[in-house]
Amino acid sequence: MLATSSTPPHTLTLRGWFRLIAVGLVLIVLVGVAQLVNLEWAKFEQSRRAQQAVQRLRVALVAAEMVSRERGPTNGLLGEATTGGTPELLERLTRARQRTDEAFLAYRQVLDDDPQASRHQDIRREAGELVQALQQARTRIDLLIQRPGAQRSAADIRDGVQAMIGLVPRLAPAITAFAHEAQQADAELATPVWGARLAAELREYAGQLGSLFTPALSRHQPFTEGETAAIDQVKGRIDQLHHLLGLRMAATDGAPEGGQPGGAVRAAQAAMAQRYFGNAARLLGEVERAGRTHGRYGLTPAEFAARYVPDMDAIIELRDALLSEAEQRSIDAHERSRRSLAWLAGLTSALMALVLVMLLLIRQRVVQPLMQAAEALHAMGRGDLSPALPEPRAHDEVAAIIGGIEALRQQSRVRGDLERERDRLIETLREQSSTDFLTGLPNRRAFFEAAEAEMARARRHGFGVVLLLLDVDHFKRVNDQLGHTAGDLALVAVAGVLHQGMRQGDLAARLGGEEFVALLSHCSPEAGMGFAERLREAIQAEAIDVGAGLPALHLTVSIGLADSAHHGHDLDALVARADQAMYRAKHGGRNRIEWAGRPT
C-alpha cells in the first residue's frame, strides 16, 4: 500500500509560518520604536514650545518694564517748575520713549511671528490698542510739560501719572498667557516663570509707589488724604508680592535636583533685599514721613527718581535671573530630547540588526533542522528508512523558547501596567473635568448632568424639588480692595458653608464667578425657604480669614428660589425663575431671599 502525501493541500508550511513570524516580529519592533520616537519627539516639541513661551514672556515683561521706566523721567519733568523742562530731563524722556517704542515693536513682532497666532487674537488686538493709549498718555504729558509749573495742578499731575500707570496692567493677560504656556510645556519651569512674573509685578508697583510721590514732591506739600490711601494700598501690594515671591523661592528648597533656584537667582534675590528693601526703603521712609507731616522733602521729583530708580533695578535683575534660569532649563530639556532622539535612532538600527541576526540563527538552528526532520518523518511514513535525522547543532532551542515566552510575559505585564495607569489617568481627568478647581464643588457641567437625572426621578416618582441660586454680594469690591487671593478664600469659605448644609441626595455646585447653585431633592417650598434662610445666616456669620494680617472678612449673599410645585420639573425653567428671583433680591437691597413664586 502506498503512503499518502506529506503535506495536505492549502496547509501553511513551517517555512511559511517562519516568514509570517519574522515579518510580525519586525513590525512589532518597528511599532514599539515608533511609539518611543513619538513620545520623545513630543518631549522635544514641548521643550521647544517652552523655550519660545519663555522668550515671549521675556519680551512682554520687558515691554511692561519700559513703560514703567518711562514714568521716571516723565515724573521728573512734571515736577519741574520751568516750562518745557530742562534739556537733560527732556533728553532722558526721549531716550526712555525710544526704548519703550523698541520694546513694543519687539512685543508685537513676537505676536506676529507666532505660528499659532490665532491663540493670541485678543492679545494682538489689545497690543494695538495699547500703543494708541500710550501715545494718548504721552500727548497729555507733553501738554502738561509745556505749561508753567504754577499752572500744573496736583490733579493734572496725578491724572497724567495715572494715565501712564494704567498702561502696564493691560499687558497682564499676555504675560499670564505666556507664563501658562511655558508651564504647560514644561512643569519644571513653574518656579522661575511665575517667580519672574511676580518680580516684574513687584517692580511695577515699586514704580507706582514712586509715581504716587510725584504730585506732593511737585507742590512741596504734605500728602492729601487720597494720596495717603493710595500709597498705603500700593505699599501693601508690594509687601504681599515680596512675601509671595519669597514663598515661591523658598518652596523649592526641598525640591529634587533641577527644581532649586540657581546661584545667580539667589544672588539677585539677596541684592534685591539689600538695595530695594534696604536702601530704597529707607529713602521711601524719609519721603513718606515728610509727606505725612510737614511736607518739606528737600527733593524735587527728578532728584527723588535719580536716587530711587537705580535701586529698583535690583528687582529687574532678579526677574532676568529667573527668566535666564527658565530659558536655560528649557534649553537643557531641548538638548536632552535631541540627544535621546539621536540615541534612539542608533538603538533602532542596532535593534533591527540584532533582530535580523536572531532570525537567521533561528532559521539555521531551528527551522531547517525541523524541516529536515519532517522530511525524514514523511519518508519514514512511506516506509523509506534511509534518510538520516539531522544532527543538532546546539542544545539551546528549548532555553530560547522559554526565554521568548518569558520576554512576552514581561512585555504583557508592562503593557498591562501601562493600561492600568492609563485608566487611572482617564479617571483622574474625568474627575477634574467635573470639579471646580477652587472650591472642590462640582462645576456647572457636572451639576446640570446630575440635576437633569434628579429632575427625571422627580418627574417619575412625583416628589418636589427646590432650586436655589446664590450670589455673593459686592464680591468685586472684595477682589478690588483685598486682592484676588482674598476673593478666592472667600469663595472657598462660601462653598464650605454651602456644602456643610446639604443633605444626602441634594446637589450643590459653583456655576462660575461668585455664583452657586443648589438643588434640594424631596423638598417642599417651606423647607426650601428654611434651608435658604439658614444658609444665608450661616454665611453672614462666617468670619473668613484672608491672611496678610487683614481683619476677618464677613460676606452676605442674595438668594433666589424656585420650586417644582409652582414651576414644574423643567430644570431650565427652574434655573431661569430662580435667577430672576435672585436679581430681585439684589435689587431689593441684597442679603435677602426672594421666591420666584410663593405657595398659594
LUMDREN-231938 format. One line per field, with one value per residue (C-alpha): residue in one letter; z, y, x. Coordinates in steps of 0.25 Angstrom, whole numbers, plus 2048, in hexadecimal, padded with zeros to 3 digits. Layout:
<rs>
residu <- c(A:...)
up <- c(Z:...)
north <- c(Y:...)
east <- c(X:...)
</rs>
This chain:
<rs>
residu <- c(M:L:A:T:S:S:T:P:P:H:T:L:T:L:R:G:W:F:R:L:I:A:V:G:L:V:L:I:V:L:V:G:V:A:Q:L:V:N:L:E:W:A:K:F:E:Q:S:R:R:A:Q:Q:A:V:Q:R:L:R:V:A:L:V:A:A:E:M:V:S:R:E:R:G:P:T:N:G:L:L:G:E:A:T:T:G:G:T:P:E:L:L:E:R:L:T:R:A:R:Q:R:T:D:E:A:F:L:A:Y:R:Q:V:L:D:D:D:P:Q:A:S:R:H:Q:D:I:R:R:E:A:G:E:L:V:Q:A:L:Q:Q:A:R:T:R:I:D:L:L:I:Q:R:P:G:A:Q:R:S:A:A:D:I:R:D:G:V:Q:A:M:I:G:L:V:P:R:L:A:P:A:I:T:A:F:A:H:E:A:Q:Q:A:D:A:E:L:A:T:P:V:W:G:A:R:L:A:A:E:L:R:E:Y:A:G:Q:L:G:S:L:F:T:P:A:L:S:R:H:Q:P:F:T:E:G:E:T:A:A:I:D:Q:V:K:G:R:I:D:Q:L:H:H:L:L:G:L:R:M:A:A:T:D:G:A:P:E:G:G:Q:P:G:G:A:V:R:A:A:Q:A:A:M:A:Q:R:Y:F:G:N:A:A:R:L:L:G:E:V:E:R:A:G:R:T:H:G:R:Y:G:L:T:P:A:E:F:A:A:R:Y:V:P:D:M:D:A:I:I:E:L:R:D:A:L:L:S:E:A:E:Q:R:S:I:D:A:H:E:R:S:R:R:S:L:A:W:L:A:G:L:T:S:A:L:M:A:L:V:L:V:M:L:L:L:I:R:Q:R:V:V:Q:P:L:M:Q:A:A:E:A:L:H:A:M:G:R:G:D:L:S:P:A:L:P:E:P:R:A:H:D:E:V:A:A:I:I:G:G:I:E:A:L:R:Q:Q:S:R:V:R:G:D:L:E:R:E:R:D:R:L:I:E:T:L:R:E:Q:S:S:T:D:F:L:T:G:L:P:N:R:R:A:F:F:E:A:A:E:A:E:M:A:R:A:R:R:H:G:F:G:V:V:L:L:L:L:D:V:D:H:F:K:R:V:N:D:Q:L:G:H:T:A:G:D:L:A:L:V:A:V:A:G:V:L:H:Q:G:M:R:Q:G:D:L:A:A:R:L:G:G:E:E:F:V:A:L:L:S:H:C:S:P:E:A:G:M:G:F:A:E:R:L:R:E:A:I:Q:A:E:A:I:D:V:G:A:G:L:P:A:L:H:L:T:V:S:I:G:L:A:D:S:A:H:H:G:H:D:L:D:A:L:V:A:R:A:D:Q:A:M:Y:R:A:K:H:G:G:R:N:R:I:E:W:A:G:R:P:T)
up <- c(800:7FC:807:806:803:80E:80D:80B:801:806:813:817:818:823:819:817:826:828:81D:824:832:82C:826:832:83B:832:833:842:843:83A:841:84E:849:842:850:857:84C:84C:85C:85B:84F:857:863:858:853:861:865:858:85B:86A:865:85B:866:870:865:862:871:872:866:86D:87B:874:86D:87B:881:877:879:887:885:87C:888:88F:886:884:893:893:888:88F:89C:895:897:889:87D:874:87E:87E:872:87A:87E:870:86B:875:872:863:865:86E:864:859:862:864:856:853:85D:858:84A:84E:856:84A:841:84B:84A:83A:839:842:839:841:841:841:850:853:84B:857:85C:84E:84D:85B:857:84C:855:860:856:854:862:865:85A:860:86E:868:862:86F:876:86B:86C:87C:87A:871:87C:886:893:89B:891:893:89E:8A6:8A0:892:896:89D:891:888:891:892:882:882:88D:887:87B:882:887:878:876:881:878:86F:87A:881:874:870:87F:87E:870:876:882:87A:870:87C:88A:890:88B:894:89F:896:88D:898:8A0:895:893:8A2:8A1:895:89C:8A9:8A0:89A:8A8:8AD:8A1:8A4:8B2:8AD:8A4:8AF:8B6:8AA:8AC:8BA:8B7:8AC:8B4:8C1:8CA:8D2:8CC:8CA:8D1:8C3:8C1:8CE:8CC:8BE:8C4:8CF:8C5:8BC:8C7:8CC:8BE:8BE:8CB:8C6:8B9:8C1:8CA:8BF:8B7:8C4:8C6:8B7:8B8:8C6:8C1:8B8:8C3:8C5:8B7:8AF:8A7:89C:8A3:8AC:8A8:8A3:8A9:8A0:8A5:8B4:8B2:8AB:8B6:8C0:8B8:8B7:8C6:8C9:8BE:8BD:8CA:8D1:8CA:8C2:8CE:8D7:8CC:8CB:8DA:8DB:8D0:8D6:8E4:8DE:8D5:8E1:8EA:8E5:8D6:8D6:8CD:8C9:8BC:8AE:8A7:89E:8A9:8B0:8A3:8A2:8B0:8AF:8A1:8A1:8AE:8A7:89C:8A6:8A5:895:897:89F:895:88A:892:893:885:881:88A:883:876:87A:87F:872:86A:872:871:862:861:869:860:854:859:85D:84F:849:853:850:841:844:84D:842:838:841:845:837:834:840:83C:82E:834:83E:833:82B:837:839:82B:82B:839:83A:82D:823:82D:830:821:81F:82A:824:816:81D:825:818:811:81D:81B:80D:812:80E:81A:812:815:821:82C:82E:838:842:841:850:85C:85E:856:862:86A:85F:85E:86D:86D:862:86A:876:86E:868:876:87B:86F:872:881:87D:873:87E:887:87D:87A:889:88A:87E:885:891:88A:882:88F:895:889:889:898:895:889:892:89F:8A1:8A4:8AE:8B7:8B5:8B2:8A5:899:890:886:891:898:88C:889:897:899:88C:891:89E:897:88F:89C:8A2:896:896:8A5:8A7:8B2:8B3:8B2:8B5:8AD:8B3:8AC:8B5:8B2:8BB:8BE:8BA:8B6:8AC:8B8:8BF:8B3:8B1:8BF:8C5:8B8:8B1:8BB:8C6:8BB:8B9:8C8:8C9:8BE:8C5:8D2:8CC:8C5:8D2:8D9:8CD:8CD:8DC:8DC:8D1:8D3:8CD:8BF:8BE:8B3:8B4:8AA:8A6:89A:898:89E:8AB:8A7:8AD:8AB:8B4:8B0:8BC:8BA:8C1:8C6:8C8:8C5:8D4:8D7:8CC:8D1:8DF:8D9:8D1:8DE:8E6:8DB:8DA:8E9:8E9:8DE:8E5:8F2:8EB:8EF:8E3:8E5:8D9:8DF:8DE:8EB:8E6:8EF:8EC:8E1:8E2:8D6:8D3:8C7:8BF:8BC:8B2:8B4:8AA:8AD:8A5:8AB:8A4:898:894:893:888:88C:883:887:896:893:88C:896:8A2:89A:899:8A8:8AB:8A3:8AB:8B8:8B2:8AE:8BB:8C4:8C4:8D0:8CE:8C7:8BC:8B7:8A8:8AD:8BB:8BF:8BE)
north <- c(800:80E:819:826:833:83A:848:84A:854:863:860:86A:864:866:86F:878:879:87D:888:88D:88D:894:89F:8A1:8A2:8AD:8B4:8B3:8B9:8C4:8C7:8C7:8D0:8D9:8DB:8DE:8E8:8EE:8F0:8F6:8FF:904:908:90E:917:91A:91F:928:92E:930:938:940:943:948:951:957:959:960:969:96C:96F:978:980:982:986:990:996:997:99D:9A7:9AD:9B1:9BC:9BF:9C1:9CA:9D3:9D4:9D9:9E3:9F2:9F6:9F6:9EA:9E4:9E4:9DF:9D4:9CF:9D0:9C8:9BD:9BD:9BC:9B0:9A9:9AB:9A5:999:997:998:98E:984:986:983:976:972:974:96D:961:960:961:956:94C:941:93F:94D:94A:947:955:95D:965:967:96C:975:97B:97D:987:98E:98F:996:9A0:9A2:9A4:9AF:9B6:9B5:9BB:9C7:9CA:9CA:9D3:9DD:9DE:9DF:9EB:9F3:9FB:9F3:9FC:9F9:9EA:9E6:9DA:9D4:9D6:9CF:9C4:9C1:9C1:9B8:9AF:9AE:9A8:99F:99A:994:989:981:980:977:96D:964:962:960:956:94E:94D:948:93E:939:937:930:927:923:920:91F:921:930:934:939:942:946:94B:950:959:95D:961:968:970:974:978:981:987:98A:98F:999:99D:9A0:9A9:9B0:9B2:9BB:9C4:9CD:9D0:9D2:9DB:9E4:9E3:9E0:9D4:9C9:9CA:9C0:9B9:9B9:9B3:9A8:9A5:9A4:99B:992:991:98E:983:97D:97E:977:96C:96A:969:95F:957:957:953:947:943:943:93C:931:92B:92A:91B:918:90E:912:91B:921:92A:939:93A:943:94F:94F:94E:959:962:95F:964:970:974:972:97C:986:988:983:989:996:999:996:9A0:9AB:9A8:9A9:9B6:9BC:9B5:9BB:9C9:9C7:9C3:9CE:9DC:9D9:9DE:9D4:9DB:9D3:9D6:9CB:9C9:9C9:9BE:9B6:9B7:9B1:9A7:9A1:99B:992:98D:987:97C:977:977:96F:965:964:962:958:94F:951:94D:941:93D:93E:936:92B:92B:92B:91F:918:91A:915:909:905:907:8FE:8F4:8F4:8F2:8E7:8E1:8E1:8DA:8D0:8CD:8CA:8C1:8BA:8B8:8B1:8A9:8A4:8A0:899:891:88D:888:880:87A:876:86F:869:866:867:860:854:853:853:849:840:842:83D:831:82E:82F:826:81C:81D:818:80D:813:811:817:826:829:832:840:841:84C:858:85D:859:867:867:864:86E:878:875:876:884:889:885:88C:898:898:897:8A3:8AB:8A7:8AB:8B8:8BB:8B7:8C1:8CC:8C9:8CA:8D7:8DC:8D8:8DF:8EC:8EB:8EA:8F6:8FF:8FB:8FF:90C:910:90F:916:925:926:931:92D:91E:91E:919:922:927:91C:911:918:918:90A:905:90F:90A:8FC:900:908:8FC:8F4:8FF:8FF:8EF:8EE:8FB:901:910:917:925:92D:938:942:949:955:95B:96A:974:96A:973:97C:971:96E:97D:980:973:96D:960:957:95C:95B:94C:94A:950:947:93B:93F:941:933:92D:932:92E:920:91E:922:918:90B:8FE:8FE:90D:913:920:926:932:938:942:94E:951:949:93C:933:928:91E:919:90B:907:915:91D:92C:92F:926:92D:93A:936:930:93D:945:93C:93D:94C:94E:944:94B:958:953:94D:954:952:952:959:959:964:96A:96F:96E:963:965:964:961:962:95B:95D:950:94D:941:939:92D:922:923:931:930:921:917:91E:921:92D:933:932:938:944:947:945:94F:959:958:959:966:96B:968:970:97C:97B:97E:971:968:962:957:958:94E:94C:94A:948:93C:93F)
east <- c(800:805:807:7FF:805:80D:806:7F7:7F2:7F1:7F9:803:811:81B:823:816:814:822:821:814:81A:827:81E:815:822:828:81A:819:827:824:817:81E:829:81F:818:825:829:81B:81C:82A:826:81B:824:82D:822:81D:82B:82C:81E:822:82F:826:81C:827:82D:81F:81D:82A:826:819:81F:82A:81F:818:825:828:81A:81D:82B:825:81E:82B:82F:820:81E:82B:826:818:81F:828:824:829:820:825:82E:83D:845:84B:83D:838:843:841:832:835:83F:834:829:833:835:826:823:82E:829:81B:820:827:81A:811:81B:81B:80C:80C:817:80F:80C:7FF:7FB:7ED:7EF:7F2:7E8:7E3:7F1:7F5:7E9:7EC:7FA:7F6:7EC:7F7:800:7F5:7F3:802:802:7F6:7FC:809:801:7FB:808:80E:803:805:814:812:80B:812:814:80A:7FF:800:7F6:7F8:7EC:7F2:7FF:7F8:7F0:7FC:803:7F7:7F6:804:801:7F5:7FC:804:7F8:7F3:7FF:7FC:7F3:7FE:808:7FF:7FC:80B:80E:803:809:817:812:808:814:81D:818:827:826:81B:824:82D:822:818:823:827:819:818:825:820:813:81B:824:817:811:81E:81E:80F:813:81E:814:80A:814:815:809:80D:81C:818:80F:819:80D:808:801:7F2:7E9:7E7:7F6:7F8:7ED:7F3:801:7FD:7F6:802:80B:802:802:812:813:809:811:81E:818:813:820:827:81E:81F:82E:82E:825:830:83A:836:833:83B:847:843:838:840:844:852:85D:85A:84C:850:85A:850:846:850:853:845:843:84F:84D:83E:839:845:84A:83D:834:83C:83A:82C:82A:831:828:81B:81E:81F:813:80B:80F:815:817:825:82C:839:838:832:82B:837:841:838:837:846:848:83C:83C:84A:847:83A:843:847:839:83B:848:840:836:840:848:83B:838:846:845:837:83E:84A:841:839:846:84B:83E:83E:84D:849:83E:847:851:846:841:84F:852:844:848:855:84E:843:84E:855:848:844:851:850:842:847:853:84A:840:84C:851:843:841:84E:84D:83E:836:840:842:833:830:83B:835:827:82C:833:826:81E:828:827:817:819:822:82F:839:845:844:84C:847:84E:859:856:860:85E:855:84F:842:839:840:83E:82F:82E:835:82C:820:825:828:81A:815:81D:818:80A:80C:812:806:7FC:803:802:7F4:7F0:7F8:7F0:7E3:7E7:7EB:7DE:7D6:7DE:7DC:7CD:7CC:7D4:7CB:7BE:7C4:7C6:7D5:7D4:7C8:7C8:7B9:7B4:7B5:7AA:7AA:7AB:79F:796:799:795:78A:783:784:77E:773:76F:76E:765:75C:75B:759:751:759:75C:76A:76E:779:782:78B:795:79D:7A8:7A4:7AF:7B9:7C0:7C3:7CA:7D3:7D6:7D9:7DF:7E4:7E0:7E7:7DD:7D2:7D6:7D6:7C8:7C3:7C9:7C2:7B4:7B6:7B9:7AD:7A4:7AA:7A8:799:796:78E:792:78C:78C:795:79E:7A7:7AF:7A9:7B4:7BA:7B3:7A6:7A2:796:78F:784:77D:776:769:768:75B:75B:75A:766:76E:76B:770:77D:780:77E:787:791:790:792:79E:7A5:7A3:7A8:7B5:7C2:7CB:7DA:7E0:7EE:7F9:7F5:7E8:7DB:7D1:7C8:7B9:7B0:7A2:79A:78E:785:77B:772:768:761:75B:74D:74B:755:755:760:768:776:778:76B:76E:77C:776:76C:776:77F:774:771:780:781:774:77C:788:77F:777:783:78C:78E:780:778:76D:764:761:752:74D:744:735)
</rs>
